[in-house]
């Protein structure tokens, strides 16, 4: 039987403290602060009093910066890759956009990446599945498709398809023209916590693609979001700036890490200023304009000009306003890590702009 608390002998409070201090002094032979800090480092430790002010700061401090990638540049390089790089060698013939701040592949921003991917006529990308979640937004081409868990979904420009986590999927182009789309994934998130997996279909089943059949939009409403529906929602209001949030049929966000939305800004109009903790990637569907971005803590101001199919990014806690040029409305697709921040209870927006 364990002894009772009353019967257990305890030394006085000062005895163990004095004993431990004497042992420490005798074993370390440290007589100065530099010696102390060197010993701390030698033992795989760090002194919080030397780094404490850098552990937590008054505001977010991402190393990523606002940036824009021109579609004419990504497309030109993709077409050249179509001549020189076989799809089976690249697995996915895509160009990842690397932020010019830290220049750390595969980071477009801290938690998410964007890429433009090319599929040549009659080409098929091999089947695999992975832990990261993906969104896909068609930029140009017809008869391109994504097949997920047996459902083959054709895409038109502006359509978005999501690839749920750990679902078998492959892509293809059944048409006679090139197909290019935006890929958005949360792969950089796993740089912080490397617990992601990838499995090739051929390693398990001996084939490079999985069996799938063409389905209607109604049969894949949990994965495909047609542009005609999205645009109708955006155009249902006459406000200068309208936003449509992509949601699953049950009303939930499309993923626990990534959220997506579409925006419309009328010609010669601008959005209200926004500043929040989201990392945001924008793909221009149509129109042209500029985004004025101000860094936190009195940092520099950026003016990102953009037009059809360009891609631009807004890092966390940068304040930004989007302006559409004259002539036609600007339609934008955007995805972010809003779901992650909300699920963790750490989303914050500046409501005093």
C-alpha positions, 0 to 999 in steps of 0.5 A: 500500500502506498504511504499516506501523505501524512506519513511521507517524510519531506525535507525542508523547502530550502534543503533541496534548493541549496543542495542543487545550487551547490552541485551546479556551481561545483560541476559547471565552474561558471564565473561569468555571463559569457561562460554561462551563455556558452555553456547553455548553447553547448547543452543544446539550449537557448536563453530566452532573455536573449531572444524573447523579444523576437519570439512574439511581436506586436504584429505578424511578421511574414518574410513573404512580400506582395508580388505578381506573376505575368501570365504571358511569362508563365505560359511562354515557359510552359509551352517551351516545357511542352516541347522539351519536358515529357509529362511522364517525366515531370508527373505534373508539367507545372511552374510553381510561383516562388515568392521573391521575399524569402525565395524558398520553394515551394512557398508562394506564401507561408502556407499555400502555393500557386502554380500554372499547369499545362496539358497538351492535346490528348495528354494524360497526367498519371494518377496519385493521391496525397495529403495536401488539399488542392484547388484547380481553376481553369484559365484557358482551353476546353475538354480538359478534365480532372478525374477524382474517385471515379468521377470524370469532370470536364472544365470550362474557363473559370470553373473550379474543381477541388481535390479532397485529401487522399483521393485518387485523381488524375488529369487529362486533355481530350481536346485539340487545344492546350489546357492551362489551369491554376493549381493551388495547394497547401503544401507549404503548410506541411513544411511546418509540420512534415506529416504529408503522404503521397501514393502513386496509383501505379505502385498499388494497381499497376496502371497510370490512371484510375477508372472513371466515368463522365458525370454531370455537374449535379453529380459532382457538386461536392467537387466542381463549381461551374463559372456560370453559377459563380458569375451569376451570384456575383452579378446578382448585386449592383454593388461596386464590389461583390464576393462569392464564397465557395461552399460545399453543398452542406454549407461548410468551407471547401476544406479545413485549411483552404477557403476560396472565393470569387470577386467582382469589381465594377469598372473604375471602382475599388474595394474597401481596404482590407487587412487580416491574417490570411495569406491570399492568392488571386488569379485574374479571370478577366479584366485589368486593374491594380492592387495597392498594398501597404506593409505592416508597421510603416513598411513600403507600399506596393502597386501591383498592376495586373490583367487577364490570367495574371496571378498576384499574392497578398501576404498575411497582415498586409493592407490592400485595396483592389482597383478595376480599370475602366472598360469592363468589370474585373473578375478574380478567383482567390484562395487563402488559408482562412479555414485554417485560421478560423479552425485554430481560432487565430483569425484576426481582421483589422476592423478600424480601416 
